[in-house]
Amino acid sequence: MAPGPQSQSPLLKFERRFAGHLGQKLTPGAEIVINRAVRQCALEGIWMVTIHDCLVTYPELAERVSQIMVEALESVGVSPRVKGKAFNVEAQKAR
């Protein structure tokens, strides 16, 4: 008997939901970010989203997300320089 929707991993749910988009050709950099870093975050249950060339997460998860990103890029021979920047909620409210 196949497992029901309640027992599916968050990654499997993500892959099924966006299966049509995953078939699109990605740039090498995007492939590393999506298929390695974002996937690892999902496997670890870390909430994050990508916005253009940024990864957005909660402040308490930022260090681990940075570490995952560095590990993903280093796995293909790239020595990244990862910068962290806090989201300014007050600036957004003023808009």
MARDODO-541518 format. One record per residue: x, y, z of N, C-alpha, C in turn. Coordinates in steps of 0.2 Angstrom, whole numbers, plus 5000, padded with zeros to 4 digits. Layout:
XYZXYZXYZ ...
This chain:
500449945000500050005000500450065000 500350114996500750174995500550225001 501150255004500950305009500550355007 500050375012499650435010499950495011 499550555009499850615008500150645015 499850615021500050635027500850615029 501050565026501650535027502250555022 502050595017502550615012503050675015 503650665013504150715015503950785012 504150835016504050905013504450915006 504950875005505350884998504950844993 504650784995504250754990503650794988 503350824993502750864991502950924987 503550954988503751014984503850984977 504250934976504450904970503750894966 503250864969502650844965502250914963 502250954968501951024966502251064961 502851064960503251104955503551054950 503250994949503550954944503650984937 503151014935503151044928503751104927 503851134933504351184933505051154933 505051104937505751064937506051044931 505551034926505851004919506151064915 506151124917506451184914507151174914 507551204909508251204909508451254914 508951244919509151294923509951304922 510151364923510851384923511251344928 511851334926512251294931512251324938 512251384939512151414946511551404949 510951404945510351394948510251324949 510551274945510451204947510751184953 511351214955511651204961511251224967 510951294966510551314972509951274973 509551264967508951234968509051154970 509451124966509451054967509951024972 510351074975510751054981510651094987 510651154987510551194993509851194995 509351214991508651214993508451144995 508651094991508451024993508751005000 509351025001509651005008509251045013 509051105012508651145017507951115018 507651085013507051055013507050985017 507650955016507750885019507850895027 508150955029508250975036507651005039 507151025035506551055038506651135039 507151155035507251235036506851275031 506451315033506051365029506551415026 506451415019506851465016506551475009 506551535006506351544999506951574995 506851564988507351604984507051664981 507351714981507151774977507751804973 507651794966508251804962508851774964 509351814966509951784968510051774976 509551784980509551784987509151724990 509351704996509051655000508751685006 508051685007507751715012507551665018 507751675024507551635029507451665036 507251635041507251665048507951685050 508051735054508651755057509051695060 508651655064508951595068509151545064 508951545057509151485053509651515048 509851575048510251605042510951575042 511251555048511951535048511951465045 511451415046511451355043511251355036 510851405034510751405027511351435023 511751475026512351505023512851445023 512851405028513351345028513151295022 512451285021512251235016512451265009 512351325008512451355002513251355000 513651365005514351365004514551285003 514251245006514451175005514251154998 513651174996513351154989513851184984 514051244984514551274979515251244979 515451234985516151204986516151134983 515551104983515551034980515651034973 515651084970515751094962516351134961 516751144966517451184965517351264965 516851284968516751364968516851384975 517251434977517351464983516951524984 516351514987515851574987516051624993 515751684992515751734997515051744998 514851725004514151725006514051785011 513551825009513451885013512751875017 512651895023512051895026511751965027 511151975027510852045028510152035031 510052075036509452065040508852105036 508352075035507752105032507452165036 507452225034507152285038506452285037 506052265042505352265042505052335043 505352375047505152445047505152485041 505752475037505752505030505152485026 505052415026504452395022503752425024 503652435031503052455033502952535031 503552565030503552635028503352645021 503352595017503252605010502452605009 
